[in-house]
Amino acid sequence: MANKFHNPATVALAGKYSLGGEVPAGSRILYVSGQVGLDSKGKLGATAEKQCDLAWKNVGQVLKAAGMTYRDVVKINAYVTDPRYMAAYREARARYIPDAPFPASTLVIVSGLAEPNMMVEVEVVAAK
């Protein structure tokens, strides 16, 4: 049985995400630590757009290492340090998770991340 997403008509949905994600019994579950906008050499992207793209690429590399893809993601937690970065985050996410069913998702604006120049961090839970 595949992952199942729930969007009851009695709860408003304000974006491209699901209100709930259900993982079938016996699934392998992968918890991906927060990924930031660092390239493979450890260099931080210069713009919010670049950091968002790199964070999602890094998520993909961890998924791939576990034999999973973006289609296996059931929950996303994302953090941006400025509301102005929300559009860049959403655009990057749409490139990597373009189609429904969309994972359950939370996006939070925070005052800072582990390093002062980091603008975004993305963590996911995937199941297969």
ZANU-966244 format. One record per residue (C-alpha): residue number from 1; residue in one letter; x, y, z. Coordinates in Angstrom, 3 decimals. Layout:
ZANU-966244
<site NUM 'a' <X Y Z>>,
...
//
This chain:
ZANU-966244
<site 1 'm' <0.000 0.000 0.000>>,
<site 2 'a' <1.267 3.485 -0.868>>,
<site 3 'n' <1.496 6.518 1.372>>,
<site 4 'k' <-1.911 8.136 1.718>>,
<site 5 'f' <-2.729 11.842 2.045>>,
<site 6 'h' <-5.780 13.327 3.730>>,
<site 7 'n' <-7.510 16.623 2.927>>,
<site 8 'p' <-10.976 16.656 4.508>>,
<site 9 'a' <-13.390 19.142 2.951>>,
<site 10 't' <-14.171 20.452 6.449>>,
<site 11 'v' <-10.683 22.000 6.805>>,
<site 12 'a' <-9.477 24.870 4.601>>,
<site 13 'l' <-6.415 24.154 2.462>>,
<site 14 'a' <-4.365 27.235 1.597>>,
<site 15 'g' <-1.635 25.913 -0.675>>,
<site 16 'k' <0.101 23.006 -2.340>>,
<site 17 'y' <0.330 20.663 0.604>>,
<site 18 's' <-1.784 17.990 2.268>>,
<site 19 'l' <-3.311 18.322 5.699>>,
<site 20 'g' <-2.205 14.841 6.735>>,
<site 21 'g' <0.076 12.084 5.522>>,
<site 22 'e' <-0.378 8.431 6.458>>,
<site 23 'v' <2.341 5.803 6.189>>,
<site 24 'p' <1.259 2.167 5.778>>,
<site 25 'a' <2.352 -0.439 8.312>>,
<site 26 'g' <5.676 -2.057 7.496>>,
<site 27 's' <7.052 0.955 5.596>>,
<site 28 'r' <10.652 2.049 5.863>>,
<site 29 'i' <10.702 5.564 7.353>>,
<site 30 'l' <13.523 8.017 6.704>>,
<site 31 'y' <14.006 11.158 8.783>>,
<site 32 'v' <16.124 13.641 6.833>>,
<site 33 's' <17.975 16.168 8.970>>,
<site 34 'g' <17.601 19.818 8.102>>,
<site 35 'q' <19.354 20.573 4.832>>,
<site 36 'v' <20.660 24.037 4.053>>,
<site 37 'g' <21.922 25.854 0.978>>,
<site 38 'l' <25.447 24.421 0.919>>,
<site 39 'd' <26.938 22.962 -2.244>>,
<site 40 's' <28.970 19.739 -2.253>>,
<site 41 'k' <32.137 21.687 -1.380>>,
<site 42 'g' <30.479 23.340 1.632>>,
<site 43 'k' <30.004 26.732 -0.024>>,
<site 44 'l' <26.825 28.577 0.933>>,
<site 45 'g' <24.672 29.892 -1.907>>,
<site 46 'a' <24.759 33.681 -2.257>>,
<site 47 't' <21.022 34.253 -2.742>>,
<site 48 'a' <17.812 32.933 -1.235>>,
<site 49 'e' <16.965 31.336 -4.583>>,
<site 50 'k' <20.291 29.485 -4.715>>,
<site 51 'q' <20.109 28.389 -1.079>>,
<site 52 'c' <16.553 27.089 -1.508>>,
<site 53 'd' <17.542 25.131 -4.598>>,
<site 54 'l' <20.628 23.673 -2.906>>,
<site 55 'a' <18.663 22.711 0.200>>,
<site 56 'w' <16.167 20.756 -1.942>>,
<site 57 'k' <18.996 19.174 -3.976>>,
<site 58 'n' <20.623 18.052 -0.715>>,
<site 59 'v' <17.327 16.555 0.467>>,
<site 60 'g' <17.216 14.650 -2.824>>,
<site 61 'q' <20.721 13.277 -2.318>>,
<site 62 'v' <19.808 11.921 1.119>>,
<site 63 'l' <16.604 10.401 -0.276>>,
<site 64 'k' <18.583 8.809 -3.119>>,
<site 65 'a' <21.116 7.336 -0.677>>,
<site 66 'a' <18.180 5.582 1.036>>,
<site 67 'g' <16.676 4.354 -2.234>>,
<site 68 'm' <13.858 6.895 -2.124>>,
<site 69 't' <12.690 9.866 -4.190>>,
<site 70 'y' <10.808 13.106 -3.599>>,
<site 71 'r' <7.595 11.132 -4.284>>,
<site 72 'd' <8.214 9.262 -0.998>>,
<site 73 'v' <8.162 12.444 1.123>>,
<site 74 'v' <5.189 12.526 3.509>>,
<site 75 'k' <6.101 15.536 5.704>>,
<site 76 'i' <8.115 18.719 5.201>>,
<site 77 'n' <9.283 21.199 7.826>>,
<site 78 'a' <10.863 24.305 6.316>>,
<site 79 'y' <12.369 27.344 7.968>>,
<site 80 'v' <13.191 30.691 6.340>>,
<site 81 't' <14.802 33.642 8.087>>,
<site 82 'd' <12.842 36.362 6.293>>,
<site 83 'p' <9.312 36.453 4.855>>,
<site 84 'r' <10.820 37.789 1.622>>,
<site 85 'y' <12.356 34.318 1.051>>,
<site 86 'm' <9.011 32.511 1.074>>,
<site 87 'a' <8.482 32.932 -2.684>>,
<site 88 'a' <11.966 31.576 -3.465>>,
<site 89 'y' <11.322 28.639 -1.150>>,
<site 90 'r' <7.955 27.851 -2.737>>,
<site 91 'e' <9.384 28.083 -6.255>>,
<site 92 'a' <12.229 25.697 -5.406>>,
<site 93 'r' <9.896 23.272 -3.679>>,
<site 94 'a' <7.582 23.289 -6.723>>,
<site 95 'r' <10.519 22.243 -8.941>>,
<site 96 'y' <11.232 19.205 -6.778>>,
<site 97 'i' <7.668 18.315 -5.731>>,
<site 98 'p' <5.606 19.534 -8.698>>,
<site 99 'd' <2.564 17.287 -8.571>>,
<site 100 'a' <-0.112 16.117 -6.149>>,
<site 101 'p' <-0.437 14.369 -3.894>>,
<site 102 'f' <1.565 16.906 -1.961>>,
<site 103 'p' <3.195 16.044 1.392>>,
<site 104 'a' <1.965 17.485 4.675>>,
<site 105 's' <3.971 20.654 5.212>>,
<site 106 't' <4.907 23.400 7.652>>,
<site 107 'l' <6.742 26.620 6.762>>,
<site 108 'v' <8.026 28.767 9.631>>,
<site 109 'i' <9.752 32.148 9.664>>,
<site 110 'v' <12.573 32.055 12.219>>,
<site 111 's' <14.986 34.648 13.557>>,
<site 112 'g' <18.052 32.639 12.568>>,
<site 113 'l' <19.600 29.302 11.655>>,
<site 114 'a' <22.878 27.600 12.631>>,
<site 115 'e' <24.985 30.113 10.684>>,
<site 116 'p' <24.099 33.807 10.285>>,
<site 117 'n' <24.147 33.757 6.449>>,
<site 118 'm' <21.859 30.730 6.127>>,
<site 119 'm' <18.442 31.745 4.797>>,
<site 120 'v' <16.576 28.418 4.581>>,
<site 121 'e' <16.557 24.943 6.097>>,
<site 122 'v' <14.440 21.998 4.941>>,
<site 123 'e' <13.824 18.721 6.760>>,
<site 124 'v' <11.588 15.915 5.567>>,
<site 125 'v' <10.156 12.575 6.573>>,
<site 126 'a' <9.884 10.015 3.777>>,
<site 127 'a' <8.419 6.522 3.725>>,
<site 128 'k' <8.518 3.633 1.281>>,
//
